[in-house]
Every structure is written in C-alpha cells, then in structure tokens.
C-alpha cells in the first residue's frame, strides 16, 4: 500500500489530530493497521484485525475510499501515483476500487507506468483495460521523441546543434525518452 500510505502521511503532516479524526472517522483504526504512526496522532484507536486477511483488506479499502471522499468534500484532490509498474498487487486493487468510484468524487487520479515495464510486471498492464472501461477514465500514451525531435530538443537545451551521429546514437539508446538522456 506504499503509494496510498504516502497520501495519508501527507495528510498527517498537514492537519491536526482533530481534523484527521474527522477525515478518517471510523476507518482510522483500519488505516492505522497499515500506518502505525496514526496511533501516535490519534491515541485510543481500537485494534483492527491484521490487514492480511480478506475482510480486513476490504475494510482498509473501504476506509481509504471513505477518507478520500471526506477529504474531497473539503476541496478537490489531485492524486498522482507514479511508476505503477512497481506497485504491489494490493495497491493496484485499491487503485481499481478508487478509479471505479471517481465519477462520484472531485478527485483527479493520475497514474503513470512505463509501458514495457508494465507489460513485464503484468499487474498494471492487466488492470489497464478494466480501468479504461470506467467513465471518465482515459489513457494517454506518451511516446519518445523522434530522432528529429530529439535533435531539436538537444539544440534547445544546449544552445548547439548536435552532430547527426550523436542524435542517432542517443535516439537508439533511449528510444527518444527524455528521462534516459
């Protein structure tokens, strides 16, 4: 649940105990099973069953979705989950739950994954068709620069035109992906 717990940690850093208690309501104990530091901020939470069981995981998912719904009533949320090709199965299941309920929220959910890595990891690539069937979900596939675009990019960023053999070699090595330059 690492990417989802980062959302809760950000909320912990920004809000006091009273506001956290309101946002998490009855689900605070379930969320604390995955994020024990919640118990420091909200002492007195009852113990919840270990998150490894199916019913406990369902309660955790439901509590996380309820938390996000209460938070988006205060202001719209933008949630960015990066590098989903590395996400664990439980995080992807939670992503699917949240994505299926976006139409009734003020949440913009952005997920990124490297396509080749996602195919190899199977999790995101298998989940993507299901997510895209839901409205208003969309997939925007970003491709690398063409060799010509790469040459223009290099000239704009360095102030000098790169030799054609450098552009060709760099394009072959990176497939035009600026993250790998």
N, C-alpha and C positions, 0 to 999 in steps of 0.2 A: 504493500500500500504506500510505498515511499512517496510517489508524486502527490497523492491525496493528503498524506500527512503533512506535507510542506504547506498546503493551503491552511490546515488547522494551525500549524506552527506560526504562520504569518498572522493569523487572527489572534493567537496568543500574544504575539509581540505588540499588536496594535490596540488591543482592547483590555479593559479591566475585567476582573472576576465577575462583576455583576452583569456586564454586557455579554460576556461569554456564557454565563449561566442561562441568559435569555435566549441566545442564539442556539445553544445546544440542547436546552430543555432536558427532557427525559433521556435523550440519547447521549448525554455526556458520559455516562458510565460505559456505554458501548464503545465510544470513541477513545476513552481512556485505556481500554484494553490494548489498543494498538499504539497509543501515545501516553505512556505513564506519567509524563510531566504535567498532564492535565490535572492529575490528582493533587499536585502541589498548589495549583492555582484555585482549584475547586475541591477543597478538602471535604470529606464526608460523603463522597460518591460511593454508592453501594458497589459491590463486586459484581462483575458481569462474567458469564461463562467464557472460557478460553475461546479466542477468536477462530481457532482451528476447526471447530465443529460447524456444520452447515447451518443450523439455526442461529448460532452466534454470528456467523458471517452475514447472514441475511439481516439480522438486527443491526450490525455495523453498517451495512449498505444503506439500510433504511434511515438510520440515524445520520449518516453523512448526507444523504439527499435532503432530509428534513433540515439539517443545519444549513445547507446551501440555499434552500428555499427561503428560510427565515432571513438569511444574510442578503439575498437579492430583493427582499421586500424593503430593506433599508436603502439600498442603491444597487444599480445594475452591476453585475460581476463579469469580469473577463478572466477566464482561467486558461492558461497556456500549459499544456503538457508536452514537453519536448522529448525527442528521442524515444518515442513509444516502442521502437523495435527492441528496446532493452527492458521494457516493462514486464513485470511478473504477471502470471495468469489472473490472479485476484484483482490486480489493478486494472487489467483490461476488462474484467467482468464488471467492475464498478464503473468504468468508462462507458460501457454499453448501457448500463442502467441509467446513468446521468444523461447520456445522449438521447435515449428514448423519451426522456421527460423534458427536454429543452423547450418544446413548443409552449409549455405552460409556465415558463420562467422568464426572467430577464437576465439570463446567463448566456454569454458568448463563450463557447468552448472551442479552443483551437488545439489541435493535436498535430504534432509533426513526427514523421518517421522517414527514415531513408528507405526507399522502395526496395532496393536489392537486399538490404539487411532485414527488412520486414518480411520479405519472402522467405529468407533463410530461417528466420525466427518463428515463422508460421503464425504466431499469435495475432499480431496486428493485421497481417495480410488476410487471415481467415476472418477476422472481425469486421474488416472494412466493408464488404458487401452488405452485411446486415445493418451497419450503421447508416449507410448511404440510402437504404430503403426508407428510412425515417425522415419525415419533413421536420425542419427545414435544413437538414444536414447536407453539406456539399463537400466534394473533394476537389482540391486544386492541386494538380501535379506540377511541380516546379522542375524544369529540366535545366541542365547545364548550358553554359554559353556555347554557341557555335565557335569554330576557330576564328571567324571574322569578328564576332562579338568579343571574344577573348582578347584579340589584338587591340580592339578599341578600348576595352577596359584597362588593359595594361598601359596604353598610352595616356588615358585619362588619369590614372592613379600615379604614374611615374613621371609624366611630362615628356616622355620619349617614346618613339615608335620602337617596338621590339622587333628584332630580326625575325623573318618568317620561320626559320628553323627553330627558334626559341618558342614561338607561338605554337607551332605544330607539336613540338615535344611536350610542352606544358599541357596542351589540349589532350594529347594521347594519355598522359599520366593522370590527369584529373577528370577526364570526361567533361571538361568545361565547368566543373563545380568550383565556385569561388572559395568554398571552405577549405579546399585542398591546395590552394595556390601557395 
